[in-house]
Amino acid sequence: MKLIDLFEIRKEPSQNIIIKATKELYQEYMSVGSDDGATMQQIIYDLMRNDYIPYQETGDSVFDVVKINSRKFQTALKKYCLDEVEDKYHELMAYFHGSELPIWRVITAPKNWQPDPEVHPGIYWSWSETVAEAHWGNFRGDHVKWRLYTEAKYEQIDWVSTLTHNCSVTSSDEKEITLYNVSIKILDYQRI
């Protein structure tokens, strides 16, 4: 069964986004599988746990019983990717307040920092205030952490990147929203 055949079964209003994100997630998993056996092993066990493929005793290596290049495995992985993307899409839609999604970002900046409407505050945000953190900030001198808050409209979100990233077994705990590089206004900020 081709990936597009799975999508034809389900008609979604945002089908194009879901199709693109599912294809990217599937391609990521297949490329990771050829590069990183440990990650593919985790994916295979997820497929077994969630009944996409039958559970099998694996002995020394899961790759002895599961052939990732087989049509059966690839079809199961495509369905798994589609289900994960659709579930994440619906989860994120539930976080919207009206037409906007509350999002947070943590940055490092000088102690006396204030938002500059002429400077874009970045494209990586989180839908969870408690998960947002500064990954690559300047942690020296007088720089401190600042939590920024804004609300993103549906069309400001790069949905394919957001869904792919949040469904990936390698980064799903980040709860990350990727914005397009569009104008956004900081609604609140505080030093933390």
ChimeraX commands (.cxc) that place a marker at each C-alpha (Angstrom):
marker #1 position 0.00,0.00,0.00 radius 0.5
marker #1 position 1.41,3.39,-0.95 radius 0.5
marker #1 position 1.56,6.17,1.60 radius 0.5
marker #1 position -0.90,8.26,-0.39 radius 0.5
marker #1 position -3.37,5.33,-0.32 radius 0.5
marker #1 position -3.44,5.53,3.48 radius 0.5
marker #1 position -4.28,9.22,3.26 radius 0.5
marker #1 position -7.07,8.69,0.78 radius 0.5
marker #1 position -8.82,6.58,3.41 radius 0.5
marker #1 position -8.94,9.56,5.77 radius 0.5
marker #1 position -10.19,12.92,4.56 radius 0.5
marker #1 position -8.97,15.67,6.89 radius 0.5
marker #1 position -9.50,19.40,6.54 radius 0.5
marker #1 position -5.74,19.84,6.98 radius 0.5
marker #1 position -4.88,16.76,4.95 radius 0.5
marker #1 position -2.07,18.48,3.01 radius 0.5
marker #1 position -0.22,19.40,6.22 radius 0.5
marker #1 position -0.74,15.94,7.67 radius 0.5
marker #1 position 0.42,14.23,4.46 radius 0.5
marker #1 position 3.58,16.34,4.24 radius 0.5
marker #1 position 4.45,15.88,7.91 radius 0.5
marker #1 position 3.82,12.12,7.71 radius 0.5
marker #1 position 6.07,11.80,4.67 radius 0.5
marker #1 position 8.83,13.77,6.41 radius 0.5
marker #1 position 8.52,11.70,9.58 radius 0.5
marker #1 position 8.59,8.45,7.60 radius 0.5
marker #1 position 11.66,9.60,5.62 radius 0.5
marker #1 position 13.37,10.69,8.84 radius 0.5
marker #1 position 12.74,7.29,10.41 radius 0.5
marker #1 position 13.96,5.40,7.37 radius 0.5
marker #1 position 17.12,7.52,7.10 radius 0.5
marker #1 position 17.74,7.26,10.85 radius 0.5
marker #1 position 17.26,3.51,10.53 radius 0.5
marker #1 position 20.09,3.24,8.08 radius 0.5
marker #1 position 22.36,5.48,10.17 radius 0.5
marker #1 position 21.46,4.67,13.76 radius 0.5
marker #1 position 20.46,1.13,14.67 radius 0.5
marker #1 position 19.54,2.10,18.25 radius 0.5
marker #1 position 16.92,4.64,17.11 radius 0.5
marker #1 position 15.43,2.22,14.57 radius 0.5
marker #1 position 15.34,-0.44,17.27 radius 0.5
marker #1 position 13.32,1.94,19.46 radius 0.5
marker #1 position 10.94,2.61,16.54 radius 0.5
marker #1 position 10.50,-1.13,15.92 radius 0.5
marker #1 position 9.68,-1.76,19.58 radius 0.5
marker #1 position 7.16,1.13,19.47 radius 0.5
marker #1 position 5.55,-0.51,16.44 radius 0.5
marker #1 position 5.37,-3.83,18.28 radius 0.5
marker #1 position 4.01,-2.27,21.51 radius 0.5
marker #1 position 1.30,-0.46,19.57 radius 0.5
marker #1 position 0.33,-3.50,17.43 radius 0.5
marker #1 position 1.46,-2.11,14.07 radius 0.5
marker #1 position 3.62,-5.22,13.65 radius 0.5
marker #1 position 3.34,-8.48,15.56 radius 0.5
marker #1 position 5.48,-8.80,18.66 radius 0.5
marker #1 position 8.31,-11.25,18.17 radius 0.5
marker #1 position 11.06,-12.46,20.46 radius 0.5
marker #1 position 14.16,-10.89,19.00 radius 0.5
marker #1 position 17.07,-12.71,20.58 radius 0.5
marker #1 position 20.31,-10.83,20.02 radius 0.5
marker #1 position 19.00,-8.34,17.48 radius 0.5
marker #1 position 15.56,-7.08,16.51 radius 0.5
marker #1 position 16.91,-6.78,12.97 radius 0.5
marker #1 position 17.14,-10.60,12.78 radius 0.5
marker #1 position 13.33,-10.83,12.82 radius 0.5
marker #1 position 12.19,-7.46,11.44 radius 0.5
marker #1 position 13.35,-6.50,7.98 radius 0.5
marker #1 position 13.03,-2.74,7.66 radius 0.5
marker #1 position 13.19,-2.86,3.86 radius 0.5
marker #1 position 10.20,-5.21,3.59 radius 0.5
marker #1 position 6.93,-3.88,2.19 radius 0.5
marker #1 position 5.08,-5.14,5.29 radius 0.5
marker #1 position 7.32,-3.19,7.67 radius 0.5
marker #1 position 7.25,-0.03,5.56 radius 0.5
marker #1 position 3.45,-0.10,5.35 radius 0.5
marker #1 position 3.20,-0.51,9.12 radius 0.5
marker #1 position 5.66,2.34,9.66 radius 0.5
marker #1 position 3.71,4.61,7.30 radius 0.5
marker #1 position 0.48,3.92,9.17 radius 0.5
marker #1 position 2.24,4.50,12.50 radius 0.5
marker #1 position 3.64,7.84,11.23 radius 0.5
marker #1 position 0.21,8.90,9.96 radius 0.5
marker #1 position -1.45,8.05,13.27 radius 0.5
marker #1 position 1.25,9.87,15.26 radius 0.5
marker #1 position 1.01,13.01,13.10 radius 0.5
marker #1 position -2.80,13.08,13.19 radius 0.5
marker #1 position -2.84,12.58,16.97 radius 0.5
marker #1 position -0.29,15.35,17.52 radius 0.5
marker #1 position -2.15,17.70,15.16 radius 0.5
marker #1 position -5.41,17.22,17.08 radius 0.5
marker #1 position -3.60,17.57,20.42 radius 0.5
marker #1 position -2.10,20.90,19.35 radius 0.5
marker #1 position -5.42,22.14,17.99 radius 0.5
marker #1 position -6.92,21.55,21.46 radius 0.5
marker #1 position -4.43,24.04,22.94 radius 0.5
marker #1 position -5.74,26.91,20.81 radius 0.5
marker #1 position -7.69,29.62,22.61 radius 0.5
marker #1 position -10.00,30.80,19.91 radius 0.5
marker #1 position -7.84,31.50,16.88 radius 0.5
marker #1 position -4.53,31.73,18.78 radius 0.5
marker #1 position -2.10,29.32,20.41 radius 0.5
marker #1 position -0.37,30.50,23.61 radius 0.5
marker #1 position 3.40,29.92,23.28 radius 0.5
marker #1 position 6.52,30.58,25.34 radius 0.5
marker #1 position 10.22,30.95,24.67 radius 0.5
marker #1 position 13.17,31.38,27.03 radius 0.5
marker #1 position 16.13,33.47,25.95 radius 0.5
marker #1 position 19.21,34.92,27.60 radius 0.5
marker #1 position 19.72,38.67,27.47 radius 0.5
marker #1 position 21.17,41.48,29.60 radius 0.5
marker #1 position 19.48,42.21,32.93 radius 0.5
marker #1 position 17.95,45.42,31.60 radius 0.5
marker #1 position 16.64,43.86,28.34 radius 0.5
marker #1 position 13.32,44.85,26.80 radius 0.5
marker #1 position 11.72,43.46,23.62 radius 0.5
marker #1 position 12.52,45.35,20.45 radius 0.5
marker #1 position 9.62,45.27,17.97 radius 0.5
marker #1 position 12.17,45.55,15.15 radius 0.5
marker #1 position 14.00,42.35,16.18 radius 0.5
marker #1 position 12.36,38.97,15.63 radius 0.5
marker #1 position 12.51,36.99,18.90 radius 0.5
marker #1 position 13.10,33.64,17.16 radius 0.5
marker #1 position 11.14,30.86,15.50 radius 0.5
marker #1 position 11.40,28.10,18.12 radius 0.5
marker #1 position 8.79,28.27,20.87 radius 0.5
marker #1 position 6.90,25.84,23.10 radius 0.5
marker #1 position 3.22,25.31,23.78 radius 0.5
marker #1 position 4.22,24.45,27.36 radius 0.5
marker #1 position 5.45,27.24,29.62 radius 0.5
marker #1 position 7.32,24.77,31.84 radius 0.5
marker #1 position 9.23,23.11,28.97 radius 0.5
marker #1 position 10.49,26.27,27.25 radius 0.5
marker #1 position 14.21,26.73,27.88 radius 0.5
marker #1 position 17.21,28.57,26.48 radius 0.5
marker #1 position 19.31,26.05,24.57 radius 0.5
marker #1 position 22.01,28.27,23.05 radius 0.5
marker #1 position 21.96,31.40,25.12 radius 0.5
marker #1 position 24.81,33.51,26.42 radius 0.5
marker #1 position 25.14,32.46,30.05 radius 0.5
marker #1 position 28.05,34.78,30.94 radius 0.5
marker #1 position 28.41,38.25,32.35 radius 0.5
marker #1 position 25.23,40.16,32.99 radius 0.5
marker #1 position 23.04,37.88,30.85 radius 0.5
marker #1 position 20.04,36.31,32.55 radius 0.5
marker #1 position 17.11,34.19,31.42 radius 0.5
marker #1 position 13.90,35.80,30.19 radius 0.5
marker #1 position 10.61,33.99,29.53 radius 0.5
marker #1 position 8.69,35.45,26.59 radius 0.5
marker #1 position 5.00,34.93,25.93 radius 0.5
marker #1 position 2.95,35.50,22.82 radius 0.5
marker #1 position 0.08,33.96,20.92 radius 0.5
marker #1 position 0.51,32.52,17.45 radius 0.5
marker #1 position -2.15,32.37,14.79 radius 0.5
marker #1 position -2.62,29.11,12.90 radius 0.5
marker #1 position -1.05,30.49,9.71 radius 0.5
marker #1 position 2.08,31.70,11.57 radius 0.5
marker #1 position 3.02,28.12,12.51 radius 0.5
marker #1 position 5.19,25.95,10.30 radius 0.5
marker #1 position 2.95,22.94,10.82 radius 0.5
marker #1 position 5.01,20.42,8.88 radius 0.5
marker #1 position 8.17,21.14,10.90 radius 0.5
marker #1 position 6.22,21.35,14.15 radius 0.5
marker #1 position 4.43,18.04,13.65 radius 0.5
marker #1 position 7.47,16.18,12.33 radius 0.5
marker #1 position 9.64,17.39,15.20 radius 0.5
marker #1 position 7.09,16.57,17.90 radius 0.5
marker #1 position 6.34,13.10,16.57 radius 0.5
marker #1 position 9.99,12.08,16.22 radius 0.5
marker #1 position 11.25,9.63,18.83 radius 0.5
marker #1 position 14.46,11.66,19.01 radius 0.5
marker #1 position 12.89,15.00,20.00 radius 0.5
marker #1 position 9.23,14.59,20.96 radius 0.5
marker #1 position 9.75,15.69,24.58 radius 0.5
marker #1 position 10.55,19.29,23.59 radius 0.5
marker #1 position 6.94,20.32,22.85 radius 0.5
marker #1 position 8.27,22.69,20.21 radius 0.5
marker #1 position 6.32,25.02,17.96 radius 0.5
marker #1 position 8.19,26.27,14.89 radius 0.5
marker #1 position 7.01,29.62,13.61 radius 0.5
marker #1 position 7.53,31.08,10.20 radius 0.5
marker #1 position 9.78,34.13,10.31 radius 0.5
marker #1 position 6.80,36.49,10.47 radius 0.5
marker #1 position 6.12,39.51,12.61 radius 0.5
marker #1 position 5.06,38.63,16.14 radius 0.5
marker #1 position 4.50,40.83,19.16 radius 0.5
marker #1 position 5.75,39.81,22.61 radius 0.5
marker #1 position 2.69,40.05,24.87 radius 0.5
marker #1 position 4.52,39.45,28.13 radius 0.5
marker #1 position 8.06,38.85,29.35 radius 0.5
marker #1 position 9.65,38.25,32.71 radius 0.5
marker #1 position 13.07,37.61,34.12 radius 0.5
marker #1 position 13.42,34.10,35.52 radius 0.5
marker link #1:1,2 radius 0.2
marker link #1:2,3 radius 0.2
marker link #1:3,4 radius 0.2
marker link #1:4,5 radius 0.2
marker link #1:5,6 radius 0.2
marker link #1:6,7 radius 0.2
marker link #1:7,8 radius 0.2
marker link #1:8,9 radius 0.2
marker link #1:9,10 radius 0.2
marker link #1:10,11 radius 0.2
marker link #1:11,12 radius 0.2
marker link #1:12,13 radius 0.2
marker link #1:13,14 radius 0.2
marker link #1:14,15 radius 0.2
marker link #1:15,16 radius 0.2
marker link #1:16,17 radius 0.2
marker link #1:17,18 radius 0.2
marker link #1:18,19 radius 0.2
marker link #1:19,20 radius 0.2
marker link #1:20,21 radius 0.2
marker link #1:21,22 radius 0.2
marker link #1:22,23 radius 0.2
marker link #1:23,24 radius 0.2
marker link #1:24,25 radius 0.2
marker link #1:25,26 radius 0.2
marker link #1:26,27 radius 0.2
marker link #1:27,28 radius 0.2
marker link #1:28,29 radius 0.2
marker link #1:29,30 radius 0.2
marker link #1:30,31 radius 0.2
marker link #1:31,32 radius 0.2
marker link #1:32,33 radius 0.2
marker link #1:33,34 radius 0.2
marker link #1:34,35 radius 0.2
marker link #1:35,36 radius 0.2
marker link #1:36,37 radius 0.2
marker link #1:37,38 radius 0.2
marker link #1:38,39 radius 0.2
marker link #1:39,40 radius 0.2
marker link #1:40,41 radius 0.2
marker link #1:41,42 radius 0.2
marker link #1:42,43 radius 0.2
marker link #1:43,44 radius 0.2
marker link #1:44,45 radius 0.2
marker link #1:45,46 radius 0.2
marker link #1:46,47 radius 0.2
marker link #1:47,48 radius 0.2
marker link #1:48,49 radius 0.2
marker link #1:49,50 radius 0.2
marker link #1:50,51 radius 0.2
marker link #1:51,52 radius 0.2
marker link #1:52,53 radius 0.2
marker link #1:53,54 radius 0.2
marker link #1:54,55 radius 0.2
marker link #1:55,56 radius 0.2
marker link #1:56,57 radius 0.2
marker link #1:57,58 radius 0.2
marker link #1:58,59 radius 0.2
marker link #1:59,60 radius 0.2
marker link #1:60,61 radius 0.2
marker link #1:61,62 radius 0.2
marker link #1:62,63 radius 0.2
marker link #1:63,64 radius 0.2
marker link #1:64,65 radius 0.2
marker link #1:65,66 radius 0.2
marker link #1:66,67 radius 0.2
marker link #1:67,68 radius 0.2
marker link #1:68,69 radius 0.2
marker link #1:69,70 radius 0.2
marker link #1:70,71 radius 0.2
marker link #1:71,72 radius 0.2
marker link #1:72,73 radius 0.2
marker link #1:73,74 radius 0.2
marker link #1:74,75 radius 0.2
marker link #1:75,76 radius 0.2
marker link #1:76,77 radius 0.2
marker link #1:77,78 radius 0.2
marker link #1:78,79 radius 0.2
marker link #1:79,80 radius 0.2
marker link #1:80,81 radius 0.2
marker link #1:81,82 radius 0.2
marker link #1:82,83 radius 0.2
marker link #1:83,84 radius 0.2
marker link #1:84,85 radius 0.2
marker link #1:85,86 radius 0.2
marker link #1:86,87 radius 0.2
marker link #1:87,88 radius 0.2
marker link #1:88,89 radius 0.2
marker link #1:89,90 radius 0.2
marker link #1:90,91 radius 0.2
marker link #1:91,92 radius 0.2
marker link #1:92,93 radius 0.2
marker link #1:93,94 radius 0.2
marker link #1:94,95 radius 0.2
marker link #1:95,96 radius 0.2
marker link #1:96,97 radius 0.2
marker link #1:97,98 radius 0.2
marker link #1:98,99 radius 0.2
marker link #1:99,100 radius 0.2
marker link #1:100,101 radius 0.2
marker link #1:101,102 radius 0.2
marker link #1:102,103 radius 0.2
marker link #1:103,104 radius 0.2
marker link #1:104,105 radius 0.2
marker link #1:105,106 radius 0.2
marker link #1:106,107 radius 0.2
marker link #1:107,108 radius 0.2
marker link #1:108,109 radius 0.2
marker link #1:109,110 radius 0.2
marker link #1:110,111 radius 0.2
marker link #1:111,112 radius 0.2
marker link #1:112,113 radius 0.2
marker link #1:113,114 radius 0.2
marker link #1:114,115 radius 0.2
marker link #1:115,116 radius 0.2
marker link #1:116,117 radius 0.2
marker link #1:117,118 radius 0.2
marker link #1:118,119 radius 0.2
marker link #1:119,120 radius 0.2
marker link #1:120,121 radius 0.2
marker link #1:121,122 radius 0.2
marker link #1:122,123 radius 0.2
marker link #1:123,124 radius 0.2
marker link #1:124,125 radius 0.2
marker link #1:125,126 radius 0.2
marker link #1:126,127 radius 0.2
marker link #1:127,128 radius 0.2
marker link #1:128,129 radius 0.2
marker link #1:129,130 radius 0.2
marker link #1:130,131 radius 0.2
marker link #1:131,132 radius 0.2
marker link #1:132,133 radius 0.2
marker link #1:133,134 radius 0.2
marker link #1:134,135 radius 0.2
marker link #1:135,136 radius 0.2
marker link #1:136,137 radius 0.2
marker link #1:137,138 radius 0.2
marker link #1:138,139 radius 0.2
marker link #1:139,140 radius 0.2
marker link #1:140,141 radius 0.2
marker link #1:141,142 radius 0.2
marker link #1:142,143 radius 0.2
marker link #1:143,144 radius 0.2
marker link #1:144,145 radius 0.2
marker link #1:145,146 radius 0.2
marker link #1:146,147 radius 0.2
marker link #1:147,148 radius 0.2
marker link #1:148,149 radius 0.2
marker link #1:149,150 radius 0.2
marker link #1:150,151 radius 0.2
marker link #1:151,152 radius 0.2
marker link #1:152,153 radius 0.2
marker link #1:153,154 radius 0.2
marker link #1:154,155 radius 0.2
marker link #1:155,156 radius 0.2
marker link #1:156,157 radius 0.2
marker link #1:157,158 radius 0.2
marker link #1:158,159 radius 0.2
marker link #1:159,160 radius 0.2
marker link #1:160,161 radius 0.2
marker link #1:161,162 radius 0.2
marker link #1:162,163 radius 0.2
marker link #1:163,164 radius 0.2
marker link #1:164,165 radius 0.2
marker link #1:165,166 radius 0.2
marker link #1:166,167 radius 0.2
marker link #1:167,168 radius 0.2
marker link #1:168,169 radius 0.2
marker link #1:169,170 radius 0.2
marker link #1:170,171 radius 0.2
marker link #1:171,172 radius 0.2
marker link #1:172,173 radius 0.2
marker link #1:173,174 radius 0.2
marker link #1:174,175 radius 0.2
marker link #1:175,176 radius 0.2
marker link #1:176,177 radius 0.2
marker link #1:177,178 radius 0.2
marker link #1:178,179 radius 0.2
marker link #1:179,180 radius 0.2
marker link #1:180,181 radius 0.2
marker link #1:181,182 radius 0.2
marker link #1:182,183 radius 0.2
marker link #1:183,184 radius 0.2
marker link #1:184,185 radius 0.2
marker link #1:185,186 radius 0.2
marker link #1:186,187 radius 0.2
marker link #1:187,188 radius 0.2
marker link #1:188,189 radius 0.2
marker link #1:189,190 radius 0.2
marker link #1:190,191 radius 0.2
marker link #1:191,192 radius 0.2
view
